[in-house]
């Protein structure tokens, strides 16, 4: 992440959460696309028991102070978007 206020944390298992304060949905999409491109360019090999490369699925959501979304509902929306991305194939993001 490029800004000091951005936060990256492990959310669970193989899931990570990236908080981009003061960022519109378009900015989140741009970050998601850059992450997928970077992972594709890097082509990290998998553990020996798997015959595929590491890929990303990303859920993007956004909120404004007036939206009324709670941190939990925002997380739930991002999680739902993540699973839409996963169901669409590899190296995808969904909103």
N, C-alpha and C positions, 0 to 999 in steps of 0.2 A: 504494500500500500504506500502511496506517495505522501499522504498528509499525516501529521502527527496526531490528529484527532480520530483517524480511522482505527478501528479495533478489529483484530482477527483473533478468534478463540475457537478451541475445539468444543463442539457442541455435544458430541457423543459418537462413539464408534468411529466411523469414517466420515462424520459430518462436521463441518466447520461453519461458523457464523461470522460474517463480516458486516460490521456496522459502519455506515458511511454517513455521519451526521451532516446535515445541511446539504444533502444531495438529492436531486430529483430522480425519478425512476429512470430517466434517460441516462443519467450518470451511472446508476447501478447496472444498467444493461451494458454500457461501455466497459465497465470493470469486468463484468461476466464474460464478455466477448474476448477481452484481453487475456483473462485467465485461461480460457479454453484454447486460444491461439498459442499461448505460451506453453501449455501442457502438450499440445499437439506438436509444436516445434521441438520440444525437449524429448518427446517419445521415451518416457521413463519405462524401462522394461519391468515386467511383472515378476512376482516370485516364481520360482522354477516350476511349481505345480500348476501354474496358469499359463495359457498360451496366448494371452492378449496383452495389450499395452494399457497403462493406467489412463483412465478417462475421467471427465468431469460431468456432473449434472448439477445445475445451479438453479435455485429458486430465487426470484427477485420480487421484492415488494417495496412499497414506499408509503410514507405517511407525512402529513403536515400537522402542525399543532392544532389546527381546527378540525381535523378528521375525526377525532374522538377515539381513535384506535388505542387500545391498551398495548403495553409491551407483549403480553401474551397473545392477543389477537393478531398483532403484527407478525409474531413468530409463527403462529398457526398458518397465516396466509403464505409466508415464505416457505414453510414446510409443504403445504399443498402444492405450491408452484414447483418445488423441488421434485415431488413425485410425478407431476405432469411432465417435467423435463425427462425424468428417468423413463417414463412410459413411451416417450417419443424416440428413444434411441440414445446413442452415446454422444458425448461432447455437445450437449445442448443446454440452453437455459430456457426458462419459462417465467412468465410474469403472473 
